Amino acid sequence: MAKDLNYIIHKEIETLGMNTQYAQQLSILSWNGYPPKYDIRRWKIDEDGDLTPAKGIALNADEMQKLKEALNAIDDFEAYIHED
């Protein structure tokens, strides 16, 4: 039996991408009563516009800082993807 996941969205920081079925968002969320974390996640958009969480990743403040530093070190994101 699958465990129910409870979450609280404390802050929606940025919508990173969206189409008619999914939204990709950076938010601050608490899961199942645990302390808030940064959360990068796909959300399924239903016919009423409600969002249901899909796959994603939760990062604590230290992990988010390291991700920020890593992203800041990339000058050209498009070129970086195609480097060999």
N, CA and C of each residue as an Amber inpcrd file, in Angstrom:
protein
   252
   0.8360000  -1.1830000   0.0000000   0.0000000   0.0000000   0.0000000
   0.8840000   1.2510000   0.0000000   0.5990000   2.1800000  -0.8930000
   1.3970000   3.3970000  -1.0160000   1.0820000   4.3660000   0.1200000
   2.0980000   4.9860000   0.6190000   1.9530000   5.9610000   1.6930000
   1.4850000   7.2910000   1.1040000   0.5030000   7.9190000   1.7730000
   0.0570000   9.2320000   1.3300000   1.1430000  10.2580000   1.6090000
   1.4020000  11.1000000   0.6470000   2.3830000  12.1670000   0.8190000
   1.6530000  13.4670000   1.1130000   2.0340000  14.0980000   2.1860000
   1.4740000  15.3950000   2.5390000   2.5510000  16.4410000   2.3280000
   2.1690000  17.5540000   1.7420000   3.1440000  18.6050000   1.4990000
   2.5110000  19.9720000   1.7190000   3.3660000  20.9160000   2.0510000
   2.9750000  22.3180000   2.1840000   3.8940000  23.1220000   1.2830000
   3.3210000  23.8950000   0.3820000   4.1080000  24.7900000  -0.4650000
   4.2720000  26.1010000   0.3040000   5.4910000  26.3730000   0.7360000
   5.7660000  27.5980000   1.4880000   5.9660000  28.7890000   0.5640000
   6.6050000  28.5230000  -0.5840000   6.8520000  29.6170000  -1.5310000
   7.0980000  29.0340000  -2.9100000   6.4240000  29.5790000  -3.9080000
   6.7140000  29.2500000  -5.3010000   7.7210000  30.2810000  -5.7980000
   8.9270000  29.8350000  -6.0840000  10.0020000  30.7580000  -6.4640000
   9.9580000  31.0790000  -7.9520000   9.8680000  30.0360000  -8.7920000
   9.9140000  30.2630000 -10.2420000   9.3170000  29.0800000 -10.9820000
   8.5480000  29.3590000 -12.0240000   8.1270000  28.3160000 -12.9520000
   9.2060000  28.2320000 -14.0190000   9.8540000  27.0760000 -14.1140000
  10.9830000  26.8830000 -15.0300000  10.5370000  26.4890000 -16.4290000
   9.3710000  25.9050000 -16.5410000   8.8290000  25.5110000 -17.8300000
   7.4020000  25.0310000 -17.6450000   6.6340000  25.0840000 -18.7400000
   5.2400000  24.6880000 -18.6330000   4.7100000  24.3040000 -19.9970000
   3.8440000  23.2960000 -20.0150000   3.0630000  22.9920000 -21.2020000
   1.6430000  22.7040000 -20.7250000   0.8200000  22.1170000 -21.5720000
  -0.5780000  21.9090000 -21.1820000  -0.7540000  20.8120000 -20.1350000
   0.2310000  19.9320000 -19.9720000   0.0950000  18.8160000 -19.0380000
   0.9510000  18.9320000 -17.7880000   2.0830000  19.6250000 -17.8770000
   3.0180000  19.6850000 -16.7490000   3.5750000  21.0830000 -16.5620000
   3.9220000  21.3920000 -15.3100000   4.6790000  22.5920000 -14.9670000
   5.9230000  22.1330000 -14.2210000   7.0500000  22.7400000 -14.5230000
   8.3080000  22.4650000 -13.8170000   8.5610000  23.6800000 -12.9410000
   8.6500000  23.4690000 -11.6090000   8.7530000  24.6040000 -10.7080000
   9.8710000  24.4430000  -9.6810000  10.4200000  25.5920000  -9.2830000
  11.3210000  25.6910000  -8.1410000  10.5180000  26.3130000  -7.0120000
  10.4060000  25.5930000  -5.9090000   9.5980000  26.0330000  -4.7740000
  10.3120000  25.6950000  -3.4760000   9.7410000  26.1510000  -2.3860000
  10.1520000  25.7160000  -1.0610000   8.9710000  24.9330000  -0.4900000
   9.2110000  23.6440000  -0.1980000   8.1610000  22.7390000   0.2570000
   8.5760000  22.0050000   1.5170000   7.5790000  21.6110000   2.2990000
   7.7540000  20.6650000   3.4000000   7.0150000  19.3990000   3.0060000
   7.6530000  18.2490000   3.1870000   7.0390000  16.9550000   2.8980000
   6.8290000  16.2030000   4.1970000   5.6070000  15.7350000   4.4290000
   5.2660000  14.8790000   5.5730000   5.7440000  15.4400000   6.9080000
   5.6320000  16.7430000   7.0910000   5.9740000  17.3690000   8.3600000
   7.4420000  17.6480000   8.5790000   8.2940000  17.3190000   7.6060000
   9.7290000  17.6000000   7.7360000  10.0010000  19.0710000   7.4520000
  11.1790000  19.5710000   7.8440000  11.5150000  20.9740000   7.5940000
  11.4900000  21.3000000   6.0940000  11.2230000  22.5610000   5.7490000
  11.1740000  22.9660000   4.3400000  12.5060000  22.7580000   3.6280000
  12.4100000  22.4370000   2.3430000  13.5780000  22.2930000   1.4720000
  13.2750000  22.9610000   0.1410000  14.3440000  23.2910000  -0.5730000
  14.1780000  23.7260000  -1.9600000  13.7310000  22.5150000  -2.7590000
  12.8200000  22.7190000  -3.6850000  12.2250000  21.6060000  -4.4070000
  12.1230000  21.9620000  -5.8870000  12.7180000  21.1290000  -6.7350000
  12.5960000  21.2700000  -8.1910000  11.7800000  20.0660000  -8.6380000
  10.6030000  20.3160000  -9.1960000   9.6670000  19.2250000  -9.4220000
   8.7610000  19.5080000 -10.6190000   8.3680000  18.4100000 -11.2900000
   7.2980000  18.4680000 -12.2840000   5.9790000  18.3150000 -11.5490000
   4.9960000  19.0890000 -11.9610000   3.6580000  19.0170000 -11.4030000
   2.6880000  18.7350000 -12.5390000   1.8870000  17.7050000 -12.3980000
   0.8850000  17.3790000 -13.4050000  -0.2790000  18.3510000 -13.2570000
  -0.7000000  18.9230000 -14.3630000  -1.8160000  19.8750000 -14.3760000
  -3.0760000  19.1200000 -14.7920000  -4.0800000  19.0850000 -13.9150000
  -5.3210000  18.3930000 -14.2860000  -6.2540000  19.3470000 -15.0310000
  -7.4090000  18.8360000 -15.4310000  -8.3400000  19.6270000 -16.2440000
  -8.8830000  20.8540000 -15.5170000  -8.8340000  20.8600000 -14.1820000
  -9.2780000  22.0120000 -13.4000000  -8.1490000  23.0040000 -13.1110000
  -6.9350000  22.6780000 -13.5710000  -5.7810000  23.5280000 -13.3130000
  -5.0690000  23.2210000 -12.0100000  -5.5500000  22.2080000 -11.2740000
  -4.8860000  21.8100000 -10.0320000  -3.5950000  21.0610000 -10.3430000
  -2.6340000  21.1650000  -9.4380000  -1.3300000  20.5360000  -9.6230000
  -1.1690000  19.3340000  -8.7080000  -0.6310000  18.2450000  -9.2610000
  -0.3110000  17.0380000  -8.5090000   1.1860000  16.7900000  -8.6490000
   1.9020000  16.5730000  -7.5240000   3.3500000  16.4070000  -7.6290000
   3.7400000  15.1550000  -8.4080000   4.7710000  15.3020000  -9.2460000
   5.3640000  14.1920000  -9.9900000   6.8110000  14.0740000  -9.5300000
   7.6780000  13.5670000 -10.3940000   9.0820000  13.3810000 -10.0070000
   9.7770000  14.7120000  -9.7790000  10.7020000  14.6900000  -8.8310000
  11.4430000  15.8940000  -8.5330000  12.5860000  15.6010000  -7.5800000
  13.2040000  16.6770000  -7.1150000  14.3370000  16.5730000  -6.2020000
  14.1890000  17.6580000  -5.1360000  14.5090000  17.2870000  -3.8970000
  14.4790000  18.2340000  -2.7900000  15.9100000  18.4550000  -2.3110000
  16.2710000  19.7140000  -2.0850000  17.6310000  20.0800000  -1.6910000
  17.6000000  20.9040000  -0.4160000  18.5270000  20.6170000   0.5080000
  18.6550000  21.4760000   1.6760000  19.4380000  22.7280000   1.2730000
  19.6150000  23.6450000   2.2060000  20.2600000  24.9230000   1.8870000
  21.6980000  24.7350000   1.3970000  22.4680000  23.8370000   2.0080000
  23.8480000  23.5940000   1.5720000  23.8990000  23.0260000   0.1550000
  23.0220000  22.0760000  -0.1370000  22.9710000  21.4830000  -1.4750000
  22.5530000  22.5320000  -2.5130000  21.5990000  23.3930000  -2.1390000
  21.1510000  24.4400000  -3.0560000  22.2850000  25.4320000  -3.3230000
  23.0690000  25.7560000  -2.2960000  24.2090000  26.6580000  -2.4670000
  25.2330000  26.0590000  -3.4290000  25.5200000  24.7700000  -3.2970000
  26.4630000  24.1080000  -4.2020000  25.9270000  24.0820000  -5.6320000
  24.6260000  23.8440000  -5.7900000  24.0230000  23.8690000  -7.1150000
  24.1300000  25.2650000  -7.7120000  23.8510000  26.2740000  -6.9300000
  23.9530000  27.6680000  -7.3930000  25.3770000  27.9740000  -7.8540000
  26.3680000  27.5750000  -7.0680000  27.7660000  27.8050000  -7.4370000
  28.1280000  27.0670000  -8.7230000  27.6560000  25.8520000  -8.8620000
  27.9330000  25.0760000 -10.0780000  27.3010000  25.7360000 -11.2950000
  26.0640000  26.2130000 -11.1580000  25.3860000  26.8780000 -12.2800000
  26.0540000  28.2040000 -12.6310000  26.5020000  28.9340000 -11.6180000
  27.1870000  30.2050000 -11.8680000  28.5110000  30.0030000 -12.6030000
  29.1090000  28.8260000 -12.4850000  30.3860000  28.5410000 -13.1510000
  30.2180000  28.2440000 -14.6420000  29.0000000  28.0470000 -15.0800000
  28.7400000  27.7600000 -16.4890000  28.4350000  29.0650000 -17.2080000
  29.2570000  29.4020000 -18.2090000  29.0710000  30.6520000 -18.9390000
  28.0040000  30.5470000 -20.0290000  28.0020000  29.4510000 -20.7590000
  27.0930000  29.2800000 -21.8930000  26.4140000  27.9240000 -21.7620000
  25.2000000  27.9220000 -21.2710000  24.5020000  26.6560000 -20.9980000
  24.3180000  25.8080000 -22.2530000  23.9820000  26.4240000 -23.3540000
  23.7710000  25.6700000 -24.5950000  25.0680000  25.0170000 -25.0660000
  26.1610000  25.7370000 -25.0330000  27.4590000  25.1750000 -25.4570000
  27.9070000  24.0810000 -24.4850000  27.6390000  24.2700000 -23.1930000
  28.0570000  23.3120000 -22.1710000  27.4220000  21.9310000 -22.4120000
  26.1790000  21.9210000 -22.8260000  25.4700000  20.6570000 -23.0930000
  26.1480000  19.9010000 -24.2430000  26.6490000  20.6230000 -25.2330000
  27.1810000  20.0000000 -26.4490000  28.6770000  19.7790000 -26.4160000
  29.3300000  20.0730000 -25.2630000  30.7690000  19.8170000 -25.1580000
  31.0480000  18.3260000 -25.1670000  32.1450000  17.9470000 -25.7740000
  32.5630000  16.5270000 -25.7540000  33.8910000  16.3830000 -25.0730000
